[in-house]
Amino acid sequence: MKKSDTEQEQPGLEENKVSDSQSKRELDRELQELAEKEHQEEIYYEERRRERHERNLKRKKRQIRNRNLALIITALAVLGGVGYFYREQTGLKDGMETLVAKVRDLVPDKNSGKESKAAEELAKADQSTESIENPDINTEEAADSSDSTDIQPESGEGTADDSDETTGNTGDNSEDTAQDESGNMSDEEKTEDNSSDSANQPEQDAAQAAAIDLNGVMPQAAAAGTGIIRRQIRHEKKVLTTAKEKAAQYDYDGAISLLQKDNAYVRNVHFQNAAEKFQKKKDKCVAWSPEQVTHIFYHSLIVDTSKAFDGDYKTDGYNQVMTTMDEFNKITQIMYDEGYVMVNLYDLADVDENGKMQAKQVYLPKGKTPFVLSQDDVCYYHSQDGDGIATKLVIDEEGKIRNEYVQDDGSTVVGDYDVVPLIDRFVEEHPDFAYHGHKGIVALTGYNGILGYRTDISYQTRPDDLNDDKKAWLDAHPDFDLDTERAEAKKVADAMKAEGWTFASHTWGHKNMSTVSMERLETDTQNFKENIDPLIGGTDIIIFAFGADINNGGEYTGNEKFEYLKSQGYDYYCNVDSNQYFVQMADEYFRMGRRNVDGYRMYYNPDMLADLFDVSQVFDPSRPTPVPPMNGG
C-alpha cells in the first residue's frame, strides 16, 4: 500500500527532534561540568584561605609563647643576679656555686650541641612513659596521637607540630631583650669586684658562668615545654582511660578517687564531668548482701568428649562431676546475658581491724546479679592424662594465661581449654562481667603439684610409698628439677592473681574433712602450707574436698577441727550445698555453700539451676545418658 506524502515526511521530522534534544542535553552537561569546576575551585581556594588562617594563628601562638618564655627566663636571670649581689644578706653565699650549677643543668649547651641533664632526664622519662603506654608507637607518633585526645592543653600550650616549627624561628628581639636584662656584669664591674673581693674568686667565676648567653635557648626551651605538655596530655588521657575501665567494672569509688587525687582534676573539665557521671551511676546502684549471693563451681573442663567418655573406668566419674567446654561456654554467655556479675568472697565479707568478720555489700546497677565462681582441683592430675583435658596452665608470649593441651598426634598446643583462660578471654570482651575486676576462686590440692607443675616435695625425695603415676612421670622426665617447677608455678600463680583470681586450699591430699582424724588433718594442713602456700602467697580460704564440711551445718564454735583450721589462718569456709543460697557468718568466720554445675546436677535436677540458665539449651549431646547416679543410688 502506498503511503501518503505526510506519512513519508514524518521520519525526517522525528530525526530533527532527536537531534535538537541531544544538543540540549549536551549543552546542559557542559554547563553542569562548568558549574562543578567552579565549585571545586571555590572549595580549593577556601581550603587555602583556611590553611593560611591556621598558620597565622599558630604563628601568633608561637610568638606569645616565646614572649612568655623570654619573660620567664629574663626574670630568672634577674633574680639570679640579685641573689648573687645580695648573697650574704639572703644567706645564699655558701650555696651560690650549687645554685649556678643547677641553673647550668637546666639550660642546654649550645656550643657542645648536647642537651642539659634535666632535658636528658625528661627525654628518658618521656621514652619510659611512651613504652609503658604503647611500646609499638615511637615518640613522634605518640606526639601526633596526643593531638587527637579529648584532653586539650590549656590556652597558650603548643603541640608537637608547633615545637618543630618553633625551633629556629624565635624572634631576635626577644633574645636581645633577654640578654640585656640577664644580669651580666660589665667589664668595669668585674674589675672593681676582683679588686675589692679577690677572696671570692670561685664565687665570681660561678656567677660569670651563670650569666648565660641566651642566644638559641628560647627555641629549645619552647620545645622542652612542649614535651612536658605532651607528657601531661598522655598522663591525663591514661588516667581518664583507667578511671573509665574501673567504672565499667562498677568500681565507681575507685574511679572517682583516681580522678580527684590527680593534680589535673581542678582544671580538667573532662575529669570533673567523668567523676560526676560515675557518682550518679553509683547513686543508682542496688545493694546486695551476702545472703543474696549464690556460689557455683566447676571441675576441670572436658575438651574432647570422645576421650573422656571412652567407656573406661573413669567415664562415669567424668560424666557425673565434670562439665564440657562447650557447656561451660554456653552457660557463661547465658549468665552474662541475664545480668550475672562475678564477685569474690572478699567482696561479701572481710575481717576488720579487731579481727572480727564483718559483712559487706555489693553495689551493682539495677538488672545485675552478683555470683561467686570457683573451680576445684586445678592441678591437672596424672590420672587425667589422655582423657581430653588440659594438662597445664602457662603464660604465653603476650603475657596471657593459657592452657597446654595434648592433641591426638601427641603434639602440645597452647590455647584456652579450661575455666581460667576462658573466663579471662570472656572478660577481655565483656569487662562488666567482673566486679572490680574480680574473677573466680581456684581450689588446689598438692599431692600432684599445682596448676600442672609437679611442685610437691615427694617428686624430689621419692619416698617408698610414691605411687605409680608419679614414678612413671619422673621416668619420662629425667631432667626434672623441683626448684624450676616451683618457680614456673609461682610465676603463673602471680599472673593469675594479677588478673583477679584468688586461691583456696582444697586440702593437700583431697581429704574428706568430715571423717578425717585430727592427726591426719594437721599433717595434711602442714603439707599444704609447706608445699603450696609459698607458691600462691598463702590463703585464708578452704574449700572442702568432696564438699564435706567439718560439721552438719551448725555453727563452728567449739568444733575442734575448726579451732585448729582457724589457728592456721583460715577465715572463709566453703562446702557443697544444693540450695540456691547458704551463708553463715560469725565473728570468727564466713561460711558459704556452693552449687555444683556438672553432668549429675544438669541431668537429675535441672530445676535447681533454672535461676542461672536453661539446661536444655546447654546440655552437651555427646554426654552419655543416663548420667550414672551418685553412690550407685
VEXDREN-2710 file (C-alpha; in Angstrom, 1 decimal):
% VEXDREN-2710
k/r/px/py/pz
1/MET/0.0/0.0/0.0
2/LYS/1.4/3.4/-1.0
3/LYS/2.0/5.9/1.8
4/SER/0.8/9.4/1.7
5/ASP/3.1/12.4/1.4
6/THR/2.6/13.3/5.0
7/GLU/3.4/9.8/6.2
8/GLN/6.6/9.7/4.1
9/GLU/7.9/13.0/5.6
10/GLN/7.2/12.1/9.3
11/PRO/10.6/10.2/9.9
12/GLY/12.5/13.3/8.9
13/LEU/10.7/15.4/11.5
14/GLU/11.4/12.9/14.2
15/GLU/15.1/12.9/13.3
16/ASN/15.2/16.7/13.7
17/LYS/13.5/16.5/17.1
18/VAL/16.0/13.9/18.3
19/SER/19.0/16.0/17.2
20/ASP/17.7/19.1/19.0
21/SER/17.1/17.0/22.2
22/GLN/20.6/15.6/22.1
23/SER/22.1/19.1/21.6
24/LYS/20.2/20.4/24.6
25/ARG/21.4/17.5/26.8
26/GLU/25.0/18.1/25.8
27/LEU/24.7/21.8/26.5
28/ASP/23.2/21.1/29.9
29/ARG/26.0/18.6/30.7
30/GLU/28.6/21.2/29.7
31/LEU/27.0/23.8/31.8
32/GLN/26.9/21.4/34.7
33/GLU/30.6/20.5/34.3
34/LEU/31.5/24.2/34.3
35/ALA/29.5/24.8/37.4
36/GLU/31.1/21.8/39.1
37/LYS/34.6/23.1/38.2
38/GLU/33.7/26.5/39.6
39/HIS/32.5/24.8/42.8
40/GLN/35.8/22.8/43.1
41/GLU/37.8/25.9/42.6
42/GLU/35.8/27.7/45.3
43/ILE/36.5/24.8/47.7
44/TYR/40.2/24.8/46.8
45/TYR/40.6/28.5/47.5
46/GLU/38.5/28.2/50.6
47/GLU/40.8/25.5/51.9
48/ARG/43.9/27.6/51.1
49/ARG/42.4/30.6/53.0
50/ARG/41.6/28.3/56.0
51/GLU/45.2/27.0/55.9
52/ARG/46.6/30.5/55.8
53/HIS/44.4/31.5/58.7
54/GLU/45.5/28.4/60.8
55/ARG/49.2/29.2/60.0
56/ASN/48.7/32.7/61.2
57/LEU/47.1/31.5/64.4
58/LYS/49.9/29.1/65.0
59/ARG/52.4/31.9/64.4
60/LYS/50.7/34.1/66.8
61/LYS/50.6/31.4/69.4
62/ARG/54.4/30.8/69.0
63/GLN/55.1/34.4/69.3
64/ILE/53.0/34.6/72.5
65/ARG/54.7/31.5/73.9
66/ASN/58.2/32.7/73.0
67/ARG/57.5/36.1/74.5
68/ASN/56.3/34.5/77.7
69/LEU/59.3/32.2/77.9
70/ALA/61.6/35.1/77.3
71/LEU/60.0/37.0/80.2
72/ILE/60.3/33.9/82.5
73/ILE/64.0/33.4/81.6
74/THR/64.7/37.1/82.0
75/ALA/63.0/37.2/85.4
76/LEU/65.0/34.1/86.5
77/ALA/68.3/35.7/85.3
78/VAL/67.5/39.0/87.1
79/LEU/66.6/37.1/90.3
80/GLY/69.8/35.2/90.0
81/GLY/71.8/38.3/89.6
82/VAL/70.1/40.0/92.6
83/GLY/70.6/36.8/94.6
84/TYR/74.3/36.9/93.8
85/PHE/74.9/40.5/94.7
86/TYR/72.9/40.2/97.9
87/ARG/74.0/36.6/98.7
88/GLU/75.4/37.5/102.1
89/GLN/72.2/39.2/103.2
90/THR/70.0/36.4/101.9
91/GLY/72.1/33.5/103.2
92/LEU/72.9/32.2/99.8
93/LYS/76.7/32.8/99.9
94/ASP/77.7/29.2/100.6
95/GLY/75.2/27.7/98.2
96/MET/75.9/30.0/95.2
97/GLU/78.0/27.5/93.3
98/THR/75.4/24.9/93.8
99/LEU/72.7/27.3/92.6
100/VAL/74.7/28.2/89.5
101/ALA/75.3/24.5/88.7
102/LYS/71.6/23.9/88.9
103/VAL/70.9/26.7/86.5
104/ARG/73.5/25.5/84.1
105/ASP/71.9/22.0/84.2
106/LEU/68.6/23.5/83.2
107/VAL/69.9/25.3/80.1
108/PRO/71.1/23.4/77.0
109/ASP/74.8/23.8/76.0
110/LYS/74.6/25.4/72.5
111/ASN/78.3/25.1/71.9
112/SER/78.6/21.4/72.5
113/GLY/75.3/20.6/71.0
114/LYS/74.4/18.5/74.0
115/GLU/71.2/18.7/75.9
116/SER/71.2/19.6/79.6
117/LYS/71.0/17.0/82.3
118/ALA/67.4/18.0/83.0
119/ALA/66.5/17.7/79.3
120/GLU/68.1/14.2/79.2
121/GLU/66.1/13.1/82.2
122/LEU/62.9/14.5/80.7
123/ALA/63.6/12.6/77.5
124/LYS/64.2/9.4/79.4
125/ALA/61.0/9.9/81.3
126/ASP/59.2/10.6/78.1
127/GLN/60.5/7.4/76.4
128/SER/59.7/5.4/79.5
129/THR/56.1/6.7/79.6
130/GLU/55.6/6.0/75.9
131/SER/57.0/2.5/76.2
132/ILE/54.5/1.7/79.0
133/GLU/51.5/3.2/77.3
134/ASN/52.2/1.8/73.8
135/PRO/55.6/0.1/73.1
136/ASP/54.9/0.0/69.4
137/ILE/54.5/3.7/68.9
138/ASN/57.6/5.9/68.7
139/THR/57.9/9.4/70.2
140/GLU/56.8/11.3/67.1
141/GLU/53.7/9.1/66.6
142/ALA/52.8/9.5/70.3
143/ALA/53.1/13.2/69.9
144/ASP/50.8/13.2/66.9
145/SER/48.3/10.9/68.7
146/SER/48.2/13.3/71.6
147/ASP/46.6/15.9/69.4
148/SER/43.5/13.7/68.9
149/THR/42.9/13.1/72.6
150/ASP/39.9/14.6/74.2
151/ILE/42.0/16.3/76.8
152/GLN/43.4/19.5/75.4
153/PRO/46.2/21.7/76.8
154/GLU/45.3/25.0/78.3
155/SER/45.5/28.1/76.2
156/GLY/48.9/29.1/75.1
157/GLU/50.2/25.4/75.1
158/GLY/51.5/24.1/71.9
159/THR/51.5/20.8/70.1
160/ALA/54.2/18.5/68.8
161/ASP/54.0/20.1/65.3
162/ASP/54.3/23.6/66.8
163/SER/57.5/22.6/68.6
164/ASP/59.2/21.6/65.3
165/GLU/58.2/25.0/63.8
166/THR/59.3/26.8/66.9
167/THR/62.9/25.7/66.7
168/GLY/64.9/28.2/64.8
169/ASN/62.0/30.7/64.4
170/THR/62.3/32.6/67.6
171/GLY/62.4/36.4/67.2
172/ASP/65.8/38.0/67.7
173/ASN/64.3/40.9/69.6
174/SER/63.2/38.7/72.4
175/GLU/66.6/37.2/72.7
176/ASP/68.3/40.5/72.7
177/THR/65.9/41.7/75.4
178/ALA/66.7/38.6/77.5
179/GLN/70.4/39.2/77.1
180/ASP/70.2/42.9/78.1
181/GLU/68.2/42.1/81.2
182/SER/70.0/38.9/82.2
183/GLY/72.1/40.4/84.9
184/ASN/75.5/40.0/83.2
185/MET/78.3/42.1/84.8
186/SER/80.1/44.7/82.7
187/ASP/83.9/44.7/82.4
188/GLU/84.2/47.6/84.8
189/GLU/82.0/45.8/87.3
190/LYS/84.1/42.7/87.0
191/THR/87.4/44.6/87.6
192/GLU/86.0/46.5/90.5
193/ASP/84.7/43.3/92.1
194/ASN/88.0/41.5/91.6
195/SER/90.0/44.3/93.3
196/SER/87.7/44.6/96.2
197/ASP/86.9/41.0/96.9
198/SER/89.6/38.7/95.4
199/ALA/88.9/36.1/98.1
200/ASN/85.6/35.4/96.5
201/GLN/87.2/34.4/93.1
202/PRO/85.4/31.0/93.0
203/GLU/82.0/32.6/93.5
204/GLN/82.8/35.3/90.9
205/ASP/83.7/32.6/88.4
206/ALA/80.5/30.8/89.2
207/ALA/78.5/34.0/88.8
208/GLN/80.1/34.7/85.5
209/ALA/79.2/31.2/84.3
210/ALA/75.6/31.9/85.4
211/ALA/75.5/34.8/83.0
212/ILE/74.5/32.6/80.2
213/ASP/74.2/33.6/76.6
214/LEU/70.6/33.1/75.9
215/ASN/71.0/33.1/72.2
216/GLY/69.5/29.8/71.0
217/VAL/68.0/28.9/74.4
218/MET/64.5/30.2/73.5
219/PRO/63.5/27.7/70.8
220/GLN/64.9/24.8/72.8
221/ALA/63.1/25.9/76.0
222/ALA/59.9/26.1/74.0
223/ALA/60.5/22.6/72.6
224/ALA/61.1/21.3/76.1
225/GLY/58.0/23.0/77.3
226/THR/56.0/21.4/74.5
227/GLY/57.5/18.0/75.5
228/ILE/56.3/18.5/79.1
229/ILE/52.8/19.4/77.8
230/ARG/52.8/16.2/75.6
231/ARG/53.6/14.1/78.6
232/GLN/51.0/15.7/80.7
233/ILE/48.4/15.2/78.0
234/ARG/49.3/11.5/77.7
235/HIS/49.2/11.2/81.5
236/GLU/45.8/12.7/81.8
237/LYS/44.5/10.6/78.9
238/LYS/45.8/7.5/80.7
239/VAL/44.2/8.5/84.0
240/LEU/40.9/9.1/82.4
241/THR/41.0/5.8/80.5
242/THR/41.9/3.9/83.7
243/ALA/39.0/5.6/85.5
244/LYS/36.6/4.6/82.8
245/GLU/37.9/1.0/83.0
246/LYS/37.3/0.9/86.7
247/ALA/33.8/2.4/86.3
248/ALA/33.0/-0.3/83.7
249/GLN/33.6/-2.9/86.4
250/TYR/31.4/-1.0/88.9
251/ASP/34.4/0.4/90.9
252/TYR/32.9/3.9/90.9
253/ASP/34.6/4.9/94.2
254/GLY/38.0/3.8/92.8
255/ALA/37.4/5.7/89.5
256/ILE/36.3/8.9/91.3
257/SER/39.2/8.7/93.7
258/LEU/41.7/8.2/90.9
259/LEU/40.5/11.4/89.1
260/GLN/40.2/13.6/92.2
261/LYS/43.6/12.7/93.5
262/ASP/45.2/13.7/90.2
263/ASN/46.7/17.3/90.2
264/ALA/44.9/18.0/86.9
265/TYR/41.4/17.5/88.4
266/VAL/41.0/21.1/89.4
267/ARG/41.3/22.4/85.9
268/ASN/40.4/19.4/83.7
269/VAL/36.7/19.6/82.9
270/HIS/36.8/16.0/81.5
271/PHE/37.9/14.7/84.8
272/GLN/35.2/16.6/86.6
273/ASN/32.4/15.6/84.3
274/ALA/33.5/11.9/84.5
275/ALA/33.6/12.0/88.3
276/GLU/30.1/13.5/88.4
277/LYS/28.9/10.9/85.9
278/PHE/30.4/8.0/87.9
279/GLN/28.8/9.3/91.1
280/LYS/25.4/9.4/89.5
281/LYS/25.7/5.8/88.4
282/LYS/26.8/4.7/91.9
283/ASP/23.8/6.5/93.4
284/LYS/21.5/4.4/91.2
285/CYS/23.1/1.1/92.2
286/VAL/21.3/-1.6/94.1
287/ALA/22.9/-3.1/97.3
288/TRP/23.3/-6.9/97.7
289/SER/24.0/-8.6/101.0
290/PRO/26.0/-11.8/101.2
291/GLU/22.8/-13.8/101.9
292/GLN/21.5/-12.9/98.4
293/VAL/24.6/-14.1/96.5
294/THR/24.8/-17.6/95.0
295/HIS/28.0/-19.6/94.5
296/ILE/28.6/-22.1/91.7
297/PHE/31.6/-24.3/90.9
298/TYR/33.1/-26.5/88.2
299/HIS/35.9/-29.0/87.9
300/SER/38.4/-29.2/85.0
301/LEU/36.6/-28.9/81.7
302/ILE/36.3/-31.7/79.2
303/VAL/37.7/-30.6/75.8
304/ASP/37.4/-33.8/73.9
305/THR/34.3/-35.9/74.9
306/SER/35.4/-38.9/72.8
307/LYS/38.4/-39.3/75.1
308/ALA/36.7/-38.5/78.4
309/PHE/33.6/-40.7/77.7
310/ASP/35.5/-43.6/76.1
311/GLY/34.0/-46.3/78.3
312/ASP/36.9/-46.9/80.7
313/TYR/36.6/-46.9/84.5
314/LYS/36.9/-43.1/84.6
315/THR/34.0/-42.4/82.3
316/ASP/31.2/-42.4/84.9
317/GLY/33.1/-40.0/87.2
318/TYR/33.8/-37.6/84.4
319/ASN/30.1/-37.7/83.4
320/GLN/28.9/-37.0/86.9
321/VAL/31.2/-34.3/88.2
322/MET/32.6/-32.5/85.1
323/THR/31.3/-30.1/82.5
324/THR/32.3/-30.0/78.9
325/MET/34.0/-26.9/77.5
326/ASP/31.0/-26.4/75.1
327/GLU/28.6/-26.5/78.0
328/PHE/30.7/-24.1/80.1
329/ASN/31.0/-21.5/77.3
330/LYS/27.2/-21.6/76.7
331/ILE/26.5/-21.2/80.4
332/THR/28.9/-18.3/80.8
333/GLN/27.3/-16.5/77.8
334/ILE/23.8/-17.0/79.1
335/MET/24.6/-15.9/82.6
336/TYR/26.2/-12.8/81.3
337/ASP/23.2/-12.1/79.1
338/GLU/21.0/-12.5/82.1
339/GLY/23.0/-9.8/84.0
340/TYR/25.2/-12.0/86.3
341/VAL/28.4/-10.5/87.5
342/MET/31.3/-12.3/89.2
343/VAL/32.3/-11.2/92.7
344/ASN/34.7/-12.9/95.2
345/LEU/34.4/-13.8/98.9
346/TYR/36.2/-10.6/100.0
347/ASP/33.5/-8.5/98.3
348/LEU/31.0/-10.2/100.6
349/ALA/32.8/-10.1/104.0
350/ASP/36.1/-9.1/105.4
351/VAL/38.0/-9.2/108.7
352/ASP/38.1/-5.8/110.4
353/GLU/40.9/-4.2/112.4
354/ASN/39.7/-6.1/115.5
355/GLY/39.9/-9.4/113.8
356/LYS/36.1/-9.8/113.5
357/MET/34.4/-10.9/110.3
358/GLN/32.1/-8.2/109.0
359/ALA/29.5/-8.4/106.2
360/LYS/29.9/-6.1/103.2
361/GLN/27.5/-5.1/100.4
362/VAL/28.0/-5.3/96.7
363/TYR/26.7/-2.4/94.7
364/LEU/25.5/-3.1/91.1
365/PRO/23.3/-1.3/88.6
366/LYS/19.7/-2.4/88.5
367/GLY/19.3/-5.6/86.5
368/LYS/22.7/-7.0/87.5
369/THR/23.1/-10.0/89.9
370/PRO/26.2/-11.0/91.8
371/PHE/27.5/-14.6/92.0
372/VAL/30.7/-16.3/93.1
373/LEU/32.6/-18.7/90.8
374/SER/35.1/-21.3/91.9
375/GLN/36.9/-24.3/90.3
376/ASP/38.1/-27.3/92.1
377/ASP/41.2/-29.5/91.6
378/VAL/43.1/-27.1/89.2
379/CYS/46.2/-29.4/89.4
380/TYR/45.8/-31.5/86.2
381/TYR/46.3/-34.8/87.8
382/HIS/48.4/-37.6/86.2
383/SER/45.2/-39.7/86.2
384/GLN/43.6/-37.3/83.7
385/ASP/46.4/-37.7/81.1
386/GLY/45.0/-38.7/77.7
387/ASP/41.4/-38.1/78.7
388/GLY/40.8/-34.9/76.6
389/ILE/41.5/-32.5/79.5
390/ALA/44.1/-29.6/79.5
391/THR/47.4/-30.5/81.1
392/LYS/48.8/-27.3/82.4
393/LEU/48.4/-23.5/82.8
394/VAL/51.1/-21.4/81.2
395/ILE/51.8/-17.8/80.3
396/ASP/52.0/-17.1/76.5
397/GLU/54.2/-14.6/74.7
398/GLU/51.7/-11.9/75.2
399/GLY/51.7/-12.4/79.0
400/LYS/48.2/-14.0/78.9
401/ILE/47.3/-17.1/80.9
402/ARG/46.6/-20.1/78.6
403/ASN/46.5/-23.9/78.7
404/GLU/48.7/-26.6/77.3
405/TYR/46.7/-29.4/75.6
406/VAL/48.0/-32.6/74.1
407/GLN/46.4/-33.4/70.7
408/ASP/45.7/-36.8/69.2
409/ASP/49.1/-36.9/67.5
410/GLY/50.9/-36.3/70.8
411/SER/51.8/-32.7/69.9
412/THR/51.2/-30.0/72.6
413/VAL/49.3/-26.8/71.7
414/VAL/48.7/-23.6/73.7
415/GLY/45.2/-22.2/73.9
416/ASP/42.1/-21.7/76.0
417/TYR/40.9/-25.1/77.2
418/ASP/39.8/-24.6/80.8
419/VAL/37.9/-22.2/83.2
420/VAL/40.7/-19.7/83.9
421/PRO/41.8/-18.7/80.4
422/LEU/38.2/-19.0/79.1
423/ILE/37.0/-16.5/81.7
424/ASP/40.0/-14.3/81.1
425/ARG/39.2/-14.1/77.4
426/PHE/35.5/-13.5/78.1
427/VAL/36.2/-10.6/80.5
428/GLU/38.5/-9.1/77.9
429/GLU/35.5/-8.8/75.7
430/HIS/33.0/-8.1/78.5
431/PRO/34.8/-6.3/81.4
432/ASP/31.5/-5.7/83.1
433/PHE/31.3/-9.4/83.9
434/ALA/33.9/-9.0/86.7
435/TYR/33.0/-6.8/89.7
436/HIS/36.1/-4.6/90.4
437/GLY/38.0/-6.9/88.1
438/HIS/37.5/-9.9/90.5
439/LYS/37.1/-13.3/89.0
440/GLY/36.9/-16.8/90.5
441/ILE/38.5/-18.8/93.3
442/VAL/40.9/-21.6/92.3
443/ALA/40.9/-24.5/94.8
444/LEU/44.2/-26.5/94.9
445/THR/45.3/-29.8/96.2
446/GLY/49.0/-30.5/96.3
447/TYR/49.9/-34.2/96.1
448/ASN/50.4/-34.0/92.3
449/GLY/51.5/-30.4/92.4
450/ILE/49.5/-27.3/91.3
451/LEU/48.4/-25.8/88.0
452/GLY/50.0/-28.7/86.1
453/TYR/53.5/-28.3/87.7
454/ARG/55.0/-31.1/89.8
455/THR/55.7/-28.9/92.8
456/ASP/55.3/-31.4/95.7
457/ILE/58.4/-32.4/97.6
458/SER/57.7/-36.1/97.0
459/TYR/58.8/-35.7/93.4
460/GLN/62.3/-35.0/94.7
461/THR/62.5/-37.2/97.8
462/ARG/60.8/-40.2/96.1
463/PRO/59.5/-41.9/99.3
464/ASP/58.8/-45.6/99.4
465/ASP/55.1/-45.0/99.0
466/LEU/55.5/-43.0/95.8
467/ASN/52.6/-44.0/93.6
468/ASP/53.0/-45.5/90.1
469/ASP/51.7/-42.3/88.3
470/LYS/54.5/-40.2/89.9
471/LYS/57.1/-42.8/89.2
472/ALA/56.1/-43.1/85.5
473/TRP/56.1/-39.3/85.1
474/LEU/59.5/-39.0/86.7
475/ASP/60.9/-41.7/84.5
476/ALA/59.6/-39.8/81.5
477/HIS/61.2/-36.6/82.7
478/PRO/64.7/-37.4/83.8
479/ASP/65.6/-33.7/83.7
480/PHE/63.0/-32.8/86.4
481/ASP/64.1/-30.1/88.8
482/LEU/61.8/-29.2/91.8
483/ASP/63.0/-25.6/92.1
484/THR/62.4/-25.0/88.4
485/GLU/58.8/-26.5/88.6
486/ARG/58.1/-24.4/91.7
487/ALA/59.4/-21.2/90.1
488/GLU/57.3/-21.7/87.0
489/ALA/54.2/-22.5/89.1
490/LYS/54.7/-19.4/91.2
491/LYS/55.1/-17.2/88.0
492/VAL/51.7/-18.5/86.7
493/ALA/50.1/-18.1/90.2
494/ASP/51.3/-14.5/90.4
495/ALA/49.9/-13.7/86.9
496/MET/46.6/-15.2/87.9
497/LYS/46.3/-13.1/91.0
498/ALA/47.2/-10.0/88.9
499/GLU/44.2/-10.9/86.7
500/GLY/41.8/-11.1/89.6
501/TRP/41.9/-14.8/90.6
502/THR/42.0/-15.9/94.2
503/PHE/43.4/-19.2/95.6
504/ALA/42.0/-21.6/98.2
505/SER/43.0/-24.8/99.9
506/HIS/41.2/-27.9/98.7
507/THR/43.3/-29.8/101.3
508/TRP/46.7/-31.1/100.2
509/GLY/45.6/-34.7/99.8
510/HIS/41.9/-34.1/98.8
511/LYS/40.8/-35.3/102.3
512/ASN/37.3/-35.7/103.5
513/MET/37.3/-33.3/106.4
514/SER/34.1/-34.6/107.9
515/THR/35.7/-38.0/108.6
516/VAL/39.5/-37.5/108.7
517/SER/41.2/-37.7/112.1
518/MET/42.7/-34.7/113.8
519/GLU/46.2/-36.1/113.3
520/ARG/45.7/-36.6/109.6
521/LEU/44.0/-33.2/109.3
522/GLU/47.0/-31.5/110.9
523/THR/49.5/-33.4/108.8
524/ASP/47.6/-32.5/105.6
525/THR/47.4/-28.8/106.5
526/GLN/51.1/-28.6/107.2
527/ASN/51.8/-30.3/103.8
528/PHE/49.7/-27.6/102.1
529/LYS/51.4/-24.8/104.0
530/GLU/54.9/-26.1/103.2
531/ASN/54.4/-27.1/99.6
532/ILE/51.7/-24.7/98.2
533/ASP/51.4/-21.6/100.3
534/PRO/54.9/-20.3/99.3
535/LEU/53.8/-20.6/95.6
536/ILE/50.4/-18.8/95.9
537/GLY/51.3/-16.3/98.6
538/GLY/49.2/-18.1/101.2
539/THR/45.4/-18.2/101.5
540/ASP/42.7/-17.9/104.2
541/ILE/40.1/-19.8/102.2
542/ILE/39.4/-23.5/102.5
543/ILE/37.1/-25.2/100.0
544/PHE/36.3/-28.7/101.4
545/ALA/37.1/-31.7/99.2
546/PHE/34.1/-33.7/98.3
547/GLY/32.1/-30.7/99.6
548/ALA/32.3/-32.4/103.0
549/ASP/32.1/-29.9/105.8
550/ILE/33.6/-30.3/109.3
551/ASN/30.1/-30.4/110.8
552/ASN/26.5/-30.9/109.7
553/GLY/25.5/-27.2/109.3
554/GLY/25.5/-25.8/112.8
555/GLU/27.9/-23.1/114.0
556/TYR/31.6/-24.0/114.1
557/THR/32.0/-22.6/117.7
558/GLY/33.6/-25.3/119.9
559/ASN/34.5/-27.5/116.9
560/GLU/38.0/-29.0/117.4
561/LYS/38.7/-29.1/113.7
562/PHE/37.6/-25.5/113.2
563/GLU/39.6/-24.3/116.1
564/TYR/42.7/-25.8/114.5
565/LEU/42.0/-24.5/111.0
566/LYS/41.3/-21.1/112.4
567/SER/44.6/-21.1/114.2
568/GLN/46.3/-21.8/110.8
569/GLY/44.8/-18.6/109.4
570/TYR/41.6/-19.9/107.6
571/ASP/38.7/-17.4/107.8
572/TYR/36.5/-18.5/104.9
573/TYR/34.9/-22.0/104.6
574/CYS/33.0/-23.4/101.6
575/ASN/31.1/-26.7/101.3
576/VAL/28.7/-28.1/98.7
577/ASP/25.1/-27.3/99.1
578/SER/22.3/-27.8/96.7
579/ASN/20.3/-24.8/97.9
580/GLN/20.4/-21.5/95.9
581/TYR/21.8/-19.7/98.9
582/PHE/23.7/-20.7/102.1
583/VAL/25.7/-18.2/104.1
584/GLN/26.6/-18.4/107.8
585/MET/28.6/-15.6/109.5
586/ALA/30.1/-15.3/112.9
587/ASP/32.8/-13.1/114.4
588/GLU/35.4/-15.8/113.6
589/TYR/34.5/-17.0/110.1
590/PHE/32.5/-16.7/106.9
591/ARG/30.8/-19.9/105.6
592/MET/29.2/-20.3/102.2
593/GLY/27.6/-23.2/100.3
594/ARG/28.4/-23.9/96.7
595/ARG/26.2/-25.3/93.9
596/ASN/27.7/-27.9/91.5
597/VAL/27.2/-27.2/87.8
598/ASP/28.0/-30.6/86.3
599/GLY/26.5/-33.6/84.5
600/TYR/24.8/-35.0/87.5
601/ARG/23.0/-31.8/88.5
602/MET/22.1/-30.9/84.9
603/TYR/20.7/-34.3/84.2
604/TYR/18.8/-35.0/87.5
605/ASN/18.0/-31.6/88.9
606/PRO/17.8/-29.1/86.0
607/ASP/15.2/-27.1/88.0
608/MET/17.9/-26.3/90.7
609/LEU/19.8/-24.4/88.0
610/ALA/16.8/-22.7/86.4
611/ASP/17.7/-19.3/88.0
612/LEU/21.1/-19.5/86.2
613/PHE/20.3/-21.0/82.8
614/ASP/18.0/-23.3/80.9
615/VAL/19.7/-26.8/81.0
616/SER/18.1/-27.8/77.7
617/GLN/20.0/-25.0/75.9
618/VAL/23.4/-26.1/77.1
619/PHE/23.4/-29.9/77.8
620/ASP/26.1/-31.5/75.6
621/PRO/24.5/-34.1/73.3
622/SER/27.8/-36.0/73.3
623/ARG/27.4/-36.7/77.0
624/PRO/26.3/-40.3/77.7
625/THR/22.9/-40.7/79.2
626/PRO/21.6/-41.6/81.6
627/VAL/24.2/-40.0/83.8
628/PRO/25.2/-42.5/86.4
629/PRO/23.6/-41.7/89.9
630/MET/25.9/-40.8/92.8
631/ASN/27.0/-43.6/95.1
632/GLY/25.3/-46.2/92.9
633/GLY/21.9/-45.0/94.0
END
